[in-house]
């Protein structure tokens, strides 16, 4: 009897230990699951915080972009610039200046008269690299040709302040012009590069852009006029841009 009782007690103790171990395992498992759940929740919170930061960053970028657009004010301008850093390039021949071979800011002057365009010079280091030219307004191409005194020329028709004008881009590399007569040029669209200085591409002039805006629908290639009164037939690009 003593032996049977002892066996029963040992069996009961074994079962009790198993039950306790199962309980401990269940508790451990529950603690493990709970820790995973808490970790997942914390991860979600972090991700939400990061997402909110990203949204705020995008909003700030949008604000910066809008500020730059307001500074440039492109949509309110009648014309756009033909080059990067264009305003820095007008340093030799502005609109309306009188020049002659004996009185000119450039060497080897060939022309005389009042300058009815704006010359955009190249910057340091651009002597032997392509300098892109962009359209200042929307309009069709009227002429794409070689013109004496300029070399490569593109003549564009535009409407500015509800009035027709003819825009002349002079001293271009004729072979680089990507538009043909009848094609439409969009404002700020790149369409050519400057011709090589002192070569046939520029009719042996220095490397620069001559930009002339002639009022009306007359095709007029002149870059100079002989009287002050005639100047009023052209528009000063810089004054137009400032408006």
C-alpha positions in Angstrom: 0.0 0.0 0.0 2.8 2.3 0.9 4.3 1.7 -2.5 1.1 2.3 -4.4 0.4 5.5 -2.4 3.9 6.7 -3.1 3.4 6.1 -6.9 0.2 7.9 -6.9 1.7 10.9 -5.1 4.6 10.9 -7.5 2.2 10.8 -10.5 0.1 13.6 -9.0 3.2 15.7 -8.5 4.4 15.0 -12.0 1.0 16.1 -13.4 1.1 19.2 -11.1 4.5 20.2 -12.4 3.4 19.7 -16.0 0.4 21.9 -15.3 2.5 24.6 -13.7 5.0 24.4 -16.5 2.2 24.8 -19.0 0.9 27.8 -17.1 4.3 29.4 -17.1 4.7 28.7 -20.8 1.3 30.2 -21.5 2.2 33.2 -19.4 5.5 33.5 -21.2 3.8 33.2 -24.6 1.3 35.8 -23.6 4.0 38.2 -22.5 5.8 37.6 -25.8 2.7 38.3 -27.9 2.0 41.4 -25.8 5.5 42.7 -26.3 5.2 42.1 -30.1 1.9 44.0 -30.1 3.4 46.9 -28.2 6.4 47.0 -30.5 4.1 47.0 -33.5 2.1 49.8 -32.1 5.2 51.9 -31.4 6.4 51.3 -34.9 3.1 52.5 -36.3 3.3 55.7 -34.2 6.9 56.3 -35.4 5.9 55.7 -39.0 2.9 58.1 -38.6 5.2 60.7 -37.1 7.7 60.3 -39.9 4.9 60.5 -42.5 3.6 63.7 -40.9 7.1 65.2 -41.0 7.4 64.2 -44.7 4.1 65.9 -45.4 5.3 69.0 -43.6 8.5 68.9 -45.6 6.6 68.6 -48.9 4.5 71.5 -47.9 7.6 73.6 -47.1 9.1 72.7 -50.5 5.9 73.7 -52.2 6.0 77.0 -50.3 9.6 77.6 -51.4 8.8 76.7 -55.0 5.9 79.1 -55.0 8.1 81.8 -53.6 10.6 81.3 -56.4 7.8 81.5 -59.0 6.6 84.7 -57.4 10.1 86.1 -57.5 10.5 85.1 -61.2 6.9 86.2 -61.9 7.2 84.4 -65.2 3.4 84.1 -65.7 2.9 87.9 -65.4 5.8 88.8 -67.7 5.2 89.7 -71.3 8.4 88.1 -72.4 11.0 85.6 -71.0 14.8 85.7 -71.0 16.7 84.3 -74.0 19.6 83.0 -71.9 20.5 81.9 -68.4 21.9 84.9 -66.5 20.7 87.0 -69.4 20.6 90.3 -67.5 24.3 90.0 -66.6 25.1 89.6 -70.3 23.9 93.1 -71.4 27.2 94.9 -70.9 28.4 96.2 -74.2 25.6 97.4 -76.5 22.3 98.2 -74.9 19.3 99.5 -76.8 19.5 102.9 -78.3 23.3 103.4 -78.0 24.9 105.3 -81.0 28.0 103.6 -82.4 30.4 104.1 -85.3 33.7 102.5 -86.4 35.5 105.3 -84.6 33.3 105.3 -81.5 32.2 101.9 -80.3 32.5 99.7 -77.2 33.6 96.7 -79.3 36.7 96.3 -81.5 36.6 96.3 -85.3 33.2 97.9 -85.4 31.6 97.6 -88.9 28.4 99.5 -88.3 27.2 103.0 -87.7 23.9 104.2 -86.2 21.6 103.8 -83.2 21.4 100.3 -82.0 17.8 99.0 -82.2 18.4 95.8 -80.4 19.9 94.4 -77.2 23.2 92.5 -77.4 23.7 89.6 -74.9 27.3 88.8 -74.5 28.9 85.4 -73.7 30.2 84.9 -70.2 33.7 83.8 -69.3 34.4 80.2 -70.3 31.7 80.2 -73.0 34.0 81.0 -75.9 34.1 77.4 -77.1 31.0 75.8 -75.7 27.4 75.8 -76.9 25.3 78.7 -75.5 21.6 77.9 -75.8 19.1 80.5 -77.1 15.4 80.4 -76.0 12.3 82.0 -77.4 11.2 85.1 -75.6 7.5 84.7 -76.6 5.0 82.4 -78.3 4.8 82.6 -82.1 5.5 81.1 -85.5 8.9 81.1 -87.3 8.8 83.5 -90.3 12.5 83.3 -91.4 15.3 80.8 -90.8 18.2 82.0 -92.9 21.7 83.5 -93.3 21.5 87.3 -93.2 24.4 89.7 -93.9 25.7 91.2 -90.8 24.3 88.5 -88.6 25.1 85.1 -89.9 22.3 82.7 -88.8 19.0 84.4 -88.1 15.6 83.3 -86.9 12.7 85.7 -87.2 9.6 85.1 -85.2 6.1 86.6 -85.2 4.6 87.3 -81.8 1.8 89.4 -80.2 2.9 91.6 -77.3 0.4 93.7 -75.5 -2.2 92.7 -78.1 0.0 94.1 -80.9 2.0 92.2 -83.5 5.8 92.3 -83.5 8.7 90.7 -85.2 11.4 89.2 -83.1 14.9 88.8 -84.6 17.5 86.5 -83.1 20.8 87.2 -84.7 24.3 85.5 -84.8 22.9 82.0 -84.4 24.5 78.8 -85.6 22.1 78.2 -88.5 22.6 74.4 -88.5 21.6 74.3 -84.8 18.1 75.8 -85.3 15.6 73.0 -84.6 12.6 74.8 -86.0 11.6 75.4 -89.6 9.5 78.2 -91.2 5.9 77.8 -90.1 6.7 76.0 -86.9 5.6 77.4 -83.6 8.0 78.5 -81.0 6.8 78.4 -77.4 8.0 81.0 -74.9 11.1 79.9 -73.1 11.7 77.0 -75.6 15.3 76.4 -76.5 15.7 76.3 -80.3 19.3 77.1 -81.2 22.8 77.9 -80.0 25.0 80.9 -80.7 27.2 80.8 -83.7 31.0 80.5 -83.4 32.6 83.9 -83.0 34.5 85.5 -85.9 33.3 82.9 -88.3 30.7 82.6 -91.1 28.1 81.5 -88.5 28.1 85.0 -87.1 29.2 86.8 -90.3 32.6 87.3 -88.6 31.2 89.2 -85.6 32.0 88.3 -82.0 30.0 85.5 -80.4 26.8 87.1 -78.9 23.1 87.3 -79.4 21.5 90.3 -81.1 17.8 90.5 -80.0 15.7 93.0 -81.9 11.9 93.5 -81.6 10.3 95.4 -84.5 6.8 96.8 -84.1 4.2 95.7 -86.6 4.3 93.1 -89.3 7.2 94.4 -91.3 10.2 92.2 -91.9 13.1 94.4 -91.0 16.6 93.0 -90.5 18.3 96.3 -89.5 20.2 96.3 -86.3 20.9 100.1 -86.5 19.0 103.1 -87.7 20.3 106.5 -88.7 17.9 108.8 -86.8 16.6 108.9 -83.3 13.1 109.2 -84.6 13.3 105.7 -86.1 14.2 104.1 -82.8 10.5 104.3 -81.8 9.7 101.6 -84.4 11.5 99.1 -82.2 11.0 98.0 -78.6 13.7 97.8 -75.9 13.6 94.2 -74.7 14.9 95.2 -71.2 12.1 97.7 -70.7 9.6 95.2 -71.9 10.9 92.5 -69.5 10.8 94.9 -66.6 7.1 95.5 -67.2 
